[in-house]
Amino acid sequence: MIYHCNACKFNFSRYGEVTACPDCGSQNIRYAAAAERTEFLMYQDMIDQELAQQERMRPGSSGAA
């Protein structure tokens, strides 16, 4: 599930019970709204692409030039 912290505006993903924001510790959290989920997933995809690119550039990896 994707959650949103009303205190610090942090969006995060967790499995199982969530009792506090991992960023600020606030218990004022809720399920993320549609726009917040879309934004979270967009940023997560960007991070995944950047990590994959860094992995390809590492010396010794099969994708290194």
Secondary structure, 3 states (H helix, E strand, C coil): CEEEECCCCCEEECCCCCCCCCCCCCCCEEECCHHHHHHHHHHHHHHHHHHHHHHHHCCCCCCCC
